[in-house]
Amino acid sequence: MSFKWPSKAPQEVLDYSFDWSRLLETSTNILSATWLIKYEGQPSVAFPVTTTVYGLTNNAQSINGKVTTIFLASGALNRNYTLTCQIQDSLGRTTERTVSIAIRER
């Protein structure tokens, strides 16, 4: 299943989140979150913090309880990106969610 986040303009720095609470048991915590990025026709690649890949920048990222957040900056105008967040929880399970985001002028 793929989700869609609201678009952003290239000059904006905005935060986007996944809330994993519906998937994780009450006593389970997120231990790590890894972000990947894909651009139309290009391979999915690692998207670590403070890097720019395919024109989009991962300014920062965080884990707060059962919510993972990424702060996105820049981005090529009229380009659509696909981001994947892979998490590992305190029970050793891994799962991921994929989302698309468009870069549009406001």
N, C-alpha and C positions, 0 to 999 in steps of 0.2 A: 504494500500500500504506500502510495506517495502522497505527501502533503504539499500544500502551497502556502508560502508566506506572502504577506503584502510586498509590493514592489518597493524599491528604494531608488533615489536619485544618486548619481555618482558622487556628488559632494556631501551626501549625508553619511553619518556614522550612526548606525542603528543596531540595537540588540534584538536578537531572535532566540527563542527558547523552545525546548522540548520538555514537557512535564511527563515524567515516567511513573508517576505515582499509581496510575491504574494498572501498570504492569508489574510493579515491584511489591513484594509483601511488606507489611508495616515495619518489620525489624530489619529489612534489607536496605543497604546503602549503596550508592554508586561509588565505586573505587576509582574508576578512570573513564575518561571520554576522549575518543579520538575522532577527529573530523576529517572527512575526505571531500574533495571537490571534483566535479566533472563539468565540462563545457561541451556543448553540442558537437558530437563527432570525435571528441578527444577522450583519452582514457581518464579514469578516475585516479586521482593522485592524493597523497597526504596533504593536509592543509593545516600545518601547525601554526601556533600563535606567532604573530608579527611577521607573517610571510604574505606575499602577493602571488597568487597563482591565477593564470588566465585573466589578469586584470582586476581581480577582486582581492581585497586585503582582509585577513583575519587579524583585527586589531587586538583582540583579547578574547578569552573564553573562561568560563567558570562552571563549577558544580556547586549548587546550593541545595542541600537536602536531596530531593528527587528531581531536581530541575537542572538541565544543562543549558548553558547560554553561550552564544557566540556573538561578538561585536563585529559587524561588517562595515568596511569602508571602501570607497572608490567603486570600481566596477565599470565595465565597458558599456556605454549607452546602447540600449536595445538588445542586449545580450541576456540570455536565459542561462542560469546556472543550476546545477543540481548538487545539493550538499547532503552528505550522509554523516550521521553521528552514531558511532559505535560505542556502546558502554560495556563495562564489566562490573558486575555487582559483587557484594560481599559474600555471596554463595558460590561464586566462581562462574556464574552464567554470563554469557555475552548475548547482546541483541543490538539491533540497529534500526534506525528510522531514517527515511530519505525525504527530502523536501526540495521543492523548486522555488527559485526566486528570480524575478525579472528586474533589470535595471532600466528605469524609465525616468524621463525628465518630469519634474513636477510643475 
